[in-house]
């Protein structure tokens, strides 16, 4: 039995030497045939897979590379980072830039290692540049004059559409009009669009008395904003317990505030906001206050609602 194990290991080592030799001499067909025989004996090493990926790219067989990486990632075999980087390279080579943006967008929202993040950002930027080059040759359907002529609802609807499609053609337009935009909810929609296309520039905003410099690429999604992810959910849970019929109204109240405020955090804790909202809702329903709310937070919400009312006129 020991002799069989030893022989098996010798076969594997021979295949690995042959793979290295064929790779360095550029004998792509011989490399690929040997790789298939090699993987019939053992799981490939990370170095062997890197040589495979480089060989497939050189041979213009990107589709096979994508299929192989997806299979390996789905089965949990090999090095995930290596598979993903080469898959995105292949997709870029194939001109599937939208897929690169989609995959990289999900990855960049995760706490991935810094070196891996740099690789993904580089591949994403390549795809974004290619798409912008494609779009440069055509006149955007919505010009600055058209956008300015839109009513608020039309502007919000347009921004929602280009955010969903990650439409890179309108980055320059939205940056151009951002500083001139006075409506907070419109600025929120613009920031979410710029986040969706990973705009890495810096914008200055002032909302609810708070001045900030933000990079849209580093902002959270709206659903991950603390007012929605934390405050809204806690308030809804409480309201459902004492007056389920008012749940939707509570959601609308806090969602409206969140869209107006995003991405500002005025410095109060989530629980302080929850207590203030519950106090406000209980008062609206003619109920006694169940727990004391921080007056500073209550006053801040009063000021916020007055500001929203004044800006909606």
C-alpha positions as CSV (number, residue, x, y, z in Angstrom):
1,X,0.0,0.0,0.0
2,X,2.8,2.4,0.9
3,X,4.4,1.8,-2.5
4,X,1.1,2.7,-4.2
5,X,0.9,5.9,-2.3
6,X,4.5,6.8,-3.1
7,X,3.9,6.1,-6.8
8,X,0.8,8.2,-6.8
9,X,2.7,11.2,-5.3
10,X,5.4,10.7,-7.9
11,X,2.8,10.9,-10.7
12,X,1.4,14.1,-9.3
13,X,4.9,15.7,-9.0
14,X,5.6,14.7,-12.6
15,X,2.4,16.2,-13.8
16,X,3.2,19.4,-11.9
17,X,6.7,19.6,-13.5
18,X,5.2,19.0,-16.9
19,X,2.6,21.7,-16.4
20,X,5.2,24.2,-15.4
21,X,7.3,23.3,-18.4
22,X,4.4,23.5,-20.9
23,X,3.2,26.8,-19.4
24,X,6.6,28.4,-19.6
25,X,7.1,27.3,-23.2
26,X,3.6,28.4,-24.2
27,X,2.4,25.0,-25.3
28,X,-1.2,25.7,-24.4
29,X,-2.8,22.6,-25.8
30,X,-0.4,20.2,-24.1
31,X,-0.8,22.2,-20.9
32,X,-4.6,21.8,-20.9
33,X,-4.5,18.1,-21.8
34,X,-2.0,17.5,-19.0
35,X,-4.0,19.6,-16.5
36,X,-7.1,17.4,-17.1
37,X,-5.1,14.3,-16.4
38,X,-3.5,15.9,-13.4
39,X,-6.9,16.9,-11.8
40,X,-8.1,13.3,-12.3
41,X,-5.5,12.3,-9.7
42,X,-5.7,15.2,-7.2
43,X,-7.1,18.6,-6.3
44,X,-5.0,21.2,-8.2
45,X,-2.7,23.4,-6.3
46,X,-3.4,27.2,-6.3
47,X,-0.2,27.7,-8.5
48,X,-1.5,25.1,-11.0
49,X,-4.8,26.8,-11.2
50,X,-3.2,30.2,-11.8
51,X,-1.2,28.7,-14.7
52,X,-4.5,27.2,-16.0
53,X,-6.1,30.7,-15.9
54,X,-3.2,32.4,-17.6
55,X,-3.2,29.7,-20.3
56,X,-6.9,30.0,-20.9
57,X,-6.7,33.8,-21.2
58,X,-3.7,33.5,-23.7
59,X,-5.7,31.0,-25.7
60,X,-8.8,33.3,-25.8
61,X,-10.8,30.6,-24.0
62,X,-12.3,33.0,-21.5
63,X,-15.7,31.3,-21.5
64,X,-14.1,28.0,-20.3
65,X,-12.3,30.0,-17.6
66,X,-15.5,31.5,-16.3
67,X,-17.2,28.1,-16.2
68,X,-14.3,26.5,-14.3
69,X,-14.1,29.3,-11.7
70,X,-17.8,29.3,-11.1
71,X,-17.7,25.5,-10.6
72,X,-14.8,25.8,-8.2
73,X,-16.4,28.6,-6.2
74,X,-19.7,26.8,-6.0
75,X,-18.1,23.7,-4.7
76,X,-15.9,25.6,-2.3
77,X,-12.6,24.2,-3.8
78,X,-9.4,26.1,-4.1
79,X,-8.7,29.8,-3.4
80,X,-11.9,31.9,-3.7
81,X,-10.0,35.2,-4.2
82,X,-7.9,33.7,-7.1
83,X,-11.0,32.3,-8.8
84,X,-12.9,35.6,-8.5
85,X,-10.0,37.8,-9.7
86,X,-9.5,35.7,-12.8
87,X,-13.2,35.3,-13.5
88,X,-13.5,39.1,-13.5
89,X,-10.5,39.4,-15.8
90,X,-12.1,36.9,-18.2
91,X,-15.5,38.8,-18.1
92,X,-13.7,42.0,-18.9
93,X,-11.9,40.4,-21.8
94,X,-15.3,39.1,-23.1
95,X,-16.7,42.6,-22.9
96,X,-19.2,41.6,-20.1
97,X,-18.6,44.8,-18.2
98,X,-22.1,44.9,-16.6
99,X,-21.4,41.5,-15.0
100,X,-18.1,42.8,-13.7
101,X,-19.8,45.8,-12.1
102,X,-22.5,43.5,-10.6
103,X,-20.1,41.0,-9.1
104,X,-17.7,43.6,-7.8
105,X,-20.5,45.7,-6.3
106,X,-21.6,42.8,-4.1
107,X,-17.9,42.0,-3.1
108,X,-17.1,45.6,-2.2
109,X,-20.0,45.7,0.2
110,X,-18.3,42.8,2.1
111,X,-15.4,43.1,4.6
112,X,-12.9,41.5,2.2
113,X,-9.0,41.6,2.6
114,X,-7.4,44.9,1.5
115,X,-5.2,43.3,-1.2
116,X,-8.3,41.5,-2.7
117,X,-10.3,44.8,-2.5
118,X,-7.6,46.6,-4.5
119,X,-7.6,43.9,-7.2
120,X,-11.5,44.1,-7.4
121,X,-11.5,47.9,-7.5
122,X,-8.9,47.9,-10.3
123,X,-11.0,45.4,-12.4
124,X,-14.2,47.3,-11.6
125,X,-12.6,50.6,-12.7
126,X,-11.5,48.9,-16.0
127,X,-15.1,47.8,-16.7
128,X,-16.5,51.2,-15.7
129,X,-14.0,53.0,-18.0
130,X,-14.9,50.7,-20.9
131,X,-18.6,51.3,-20.4
132,X,-18.1,55.1,-20.1
133,X,-16.2,54.9,-23.4
134,X,-19.1,53.1,-25.0
135,X,-21.6,55.6,-23.7
136,X,-19.4,58.6,-24.7
137,X,-20.1,57.9,-28.3
138,X,-23.9,58.3,-27.9
139,X,-25.8,61.3,-26.6
140,X,-27.5,60.6,-23.3
141,X,-31.2,60.4,-23.6
142,X,-31.6,62.9,-20.8
143,X,-29.7,66.2,-21.2
144,X,-29.1,68.9,-18.6
145,X,-31.9,70.9,-20.1
146,X,-34.3,68.0,-20.0
147,X,-33.4,67.2,-16.4
148,X,-33.9,70.8,-15.3
149,X,-37.3,70.8,-17.0
150,X,-38.5,67.8,-14.9
151,X,-40.7,68.2,-11.9
152,X,-39.4,66.8,-8.6
153,X,-41.3,63.5,-9.1
154,X,-39.9,63.1,-12.6
155,X,-36.4,63.7,-11.4
156,X,-36.8,61.1,-8.6
157,X,-38.2,58.6,-11.0
158,X,-35.4,59.2,-13.5
159,X,-32.7,58.8,-10.7
160,X,-34.4,55.6,-9.5
161,X,-34.2,54.2,-13.0
162,X,-30.5,54.9,-13.6
163,X,-29.7,53.7,-10.1
164,X,-31.3,50.3,-10.8
165,X,-29.4,49.9,-14.1
166,X,-26.1,51.3,-12.8
167,X,-26.2,53.6,-15.8
168,X,-22.7,55.2,-16.0
169,X,-23.7,57.6,-18.8
170,X,-25.1,60.1,-16.3
171,X,-22.3,60.4,-13.7
172,X,-21.2,63.8,-15.1
173,X,-24.7,65.2,-15.3
174,X,-25.6,64.2,-11.7
175,X,-22.3,65.6,-10.3
176,X,-22.9,68.8,-12.2
177,X,-26.4,69.4,-10.8
178,X,-25.7,68.1,-7.3
179,X,-24.4,71.3,-5.7
180,X,-27.3,73.3,-7.1
181,X,-29.9,70.9,-5.7
182,X,-31.7,72.2,-2.7
183,X,-34.2,69.4,-2.1
184,X,-32.8,67.0,0.5
185,X,-34.7,64.0,-0.9
186,X,-33.4,64.7,-4.4
187,X,-29.8,64.9,-3.0
188,X,-30.4,61.5,-1.4
189,X,-31.5,60.0,-4.7
190,X,-28.4,61.5,-6.3
191,X,-26.1,60.1,-3.7
192,X,-27.7,56.6,-4.0
193,X,-27.2,56.7,-7.8
194,X,-23.5,57.8,-7.4
195,X,-23.1,55.0,-4.8
196,X,-24.5,52.5,-7.3
197,X,-21.9,53.4,-9.9
198,X,-19.1,53.5,-7.2
199,X,-18.3,57.2,-7.8
200,X,-15.1,57.8,-5.8
201,X,-15.0,61.6,-5.8
202,X,-15.8,63.8,-2.8
203,X,-19.0,65.8,-2.5
204,X,-19.9,68.4,0.2
205,X,-23.4,68.3,1.7
206,X,-25.3,70.1,4.4
207,X,-28.4,68.5,5.8
208,X,-30.3,69.1,9.0
209,X,-27.6,71.5,10.2
210,X,-24.8,68.9,9.7
211,X,-22.0,69.6,7.2
212,X,-20.3,66.6,5.7
213,X,-17.8,65.7,2.9
214,X,-18.7,62.3,1.5
215,X,-17.5,59.8,-1.0
216,X,-20.6,58.1,-2.5
217,X,-18.7,54.9,-3.1
218,X,-18.2,54.6,0.7
219,X,-21.8,55.3,1.7
220,X,-24.2,52.6,2.7
221,X,-27.3,51.5,0.8
222,X,-30.4,53.3,2.0
223,X,-31.7,50.1,3.6
224,X,-28.5,49.9,5.7
225,X,-28.8,53.5,6.9
226,X,-29.2,53.4,10.7
227,X,-32.6,55.2,10.6
228,X,-34.0,52.3,8.5
229,X,-31.9,49.3,9.5
230,X,-32.2,49.9,13.2
231,X,-34.6,52.7,14.3
232,X,-37.5,51.9,11.9
233,X,-37.4,48.2,12.7
234,X,-37.5,48.8,16.5
235,X,-40.3,51.3,16.3
236,X,-42.4,49.1,14.0
237,X,-42.0,46.2,16.4
238,X,-43.2,48.3,19.3
239,X,-46.1,49.8,17.3
240,X,-47.2,46.4,16.1
241,X,-47.5,45.4,19.8
242,X,-49.8,48.2,20.9
243,X,-51.6,49.4,17.7
244,X,-51.0,47.2,14.6
245,X,-53.3,49.4,12.5
246,X,-50.8,52.3,12.8
247,X,-47.8,50.3,11.6
248,X,-47.8,51.5,8.0
249,X,-48.2,55.2,9.1
250,X,-45.2,54.7,11.4
251,X,-43.2,53.3,8.6
252,X,-44.1,56.2,6.3
253,X,-43.2,58.7,9.0
254,X,-39.7,57.3,9.6
255,X,-39.0,56.5,6.0
256,X,-39.8,60.1,5.0
257,X,-37.4,61.3,7.7
258,X,-34.7,58.9,6.7
259,X,-34.8,59.8,3.0
260,X,-34.6,63.5,4.0
261,X,-31.7,63.0,6.4
262,X,-29.5,60.4,4.6
263,X,-26.6,60.0,5.2
264,X,-26.5,62.3,8.2
265,X,-26.2,61.0,11.8
266,X,-26.9,63.9,14.1
267,X,-25.2,62.1,17.0
268,X,-28.1,60.6,18.9
269,X,-28.2,56.9,19.6
270,X,-30.7,54.7,17.8
271,X,-32.5,53.9,21.1
272,X,-32.9,57.6,21.8
273,X,-34.5,58.0,18.4
274,X,-36.8,55.0,19.0
275,X,-38.0,56.5,22.3
276,X,-38.7,59.9,20.7
277,X,-40.6,58.3,17.8
278,X,-42.7,56.2,20.2
279,X,-43.5,59.2,22.3
280,X,-44.6,61.1,19.2
281,X,-46.7,58.2,17.9
282,X,-48.4,57.7,21.3
283,X,-49.2,61.4,21.4
284,X,-50.7,61.2,17.9
285,X,-52.9,58.3,19.1
286,X,-54.0,60.1,22.3
287,X,-52.1,57.6,24.5
288,X,-50.1,58.2,27.6
289,X,-46.4,58.3,27.1
290,X,-45.1,54.8,28.0
291,X,-41.4,55.9,28.5
292,X,-39.7,59.2,28.9
293,X,-38.1,60.4,25.7
294,X,-35.0,62.6,25.6
295,X,-36.2,66.2,25.1
296,X,-33.2,67.1,23.0
297,X,-34.1,64.3,20.5
298,X,-37.8,65.2,20.5
299,X,-36.9,68.9,19.9
300,X,-34.6,67.8,17.0
301,X,-37.4,65.8,15.4
302,X,-39.8,68.8,15.8
303,X,-37.2,71.0,14.0
304,X,-36.7,68.3,11.3
305,X,-40.5,68.2,10.6
306,X,-40.8,72.0,10.4
307,X,-37.8,72.0,8.0
308,X,-39.4,69.3,5.8
309,X,-42.8,71.2,5.8
310,X,-41.1,74.5,4.8
311,X,-39.1,72.8,2.0
312,X,-42.0,71.1,0.6
313,X,-44.0,74.3,-0.1
